[in-house]
């Protein structure tokens, strides 16, 4: 009788452990399924941020350059973190670019349309890679923002007294 009770208790423990093991194996699948929309939202935000910073940087640069030309100021060096502008100027001429360019958001394929099964170990590794790639893209796109801001600030400080003087003349 005691032996039967012991066997019954062990069977209940084994059944409980089996259920726990099944839930433990199933939990990552549930976790990924629930996390995928949040990861997709993070990617959209990173992509939007990168697009916005790029658009603002290009158009602020263009506007300040136009103002410097209008007030006959010698242009200050443009901040170039990679030092490629001079190479590009000397090696090949650039085609004219319109002054106003519409803002375009990046269009990416949503993660849930990928043919990757994110619920297994290989899929988790690929999802991790996609998250890291998105983060690196955003970091690379916004990494030199402080340098651009400093350059724009110096150029705008130089323009401010000239513009104010011009405005008082017009009044």
C-alpha positions, 0 to 999 in steps of 0.5 A, a space after each residue: 500500500 505504501 509503495 502504491 502511494 509513493 508511486 502515485 505521488 511520484 506520478 503526480 510529481 512527474 506529471 507536474 514536471 511534464 506540464 512545467 516543461 511543456 509550458 517552459 518550452 511553449 513560453 518562448 513561442 508565446 513571448 515571441 508572438 506577443 513581442 513581435 508587434 512591439 519589435 515592429 513598432 520599435 523598427 518603425 520608430 527607428 526608421 522614422 527617426 532616421 528619415 526625419 533627422 536626414 531630411 532636417 539635416 539636408 534642408 537646414 544645410 541647404 537653407 543656411 547655405 542659401 542665406 550665406 550666399 544671399 548675404 555674401 558671407 564666405 561659407 563656413 566649412 560644412 560638418 562632415 563626419 566622414 570627410 568625404 565631401 571634399 573627395 566628392 567635390 573634386 572627383 565628380 560634379 554633382 547634378 543640381 538638386 531641387 531646393 524643396 524635396 518632399 519628405 519620404 518615409 522609409 518603406 520596409 516589409 513588416 516582420 510578420 510578413 517574413 517567411 521566418 518562423 520566429 518561434 524556434 531557436 533559429 527564428 529567435 536568433 534571426 529576430 535578434 539580428 533584425 532588432 540589432 540591425 534596426 538599432 544600428 541603423 538608427 544609431 548610425 543615422 543619428 550618431 553625428 547629430 551633435 556635430 551637425 547641430 554645433 555646425 548649424 549653430 555656429 553658422 546661424 550665430 554668424 548670420 543672426 546679426 546680419 539678418 537683424 541689421 537687414 530687417 531694421 533697414 527694411 523697417 
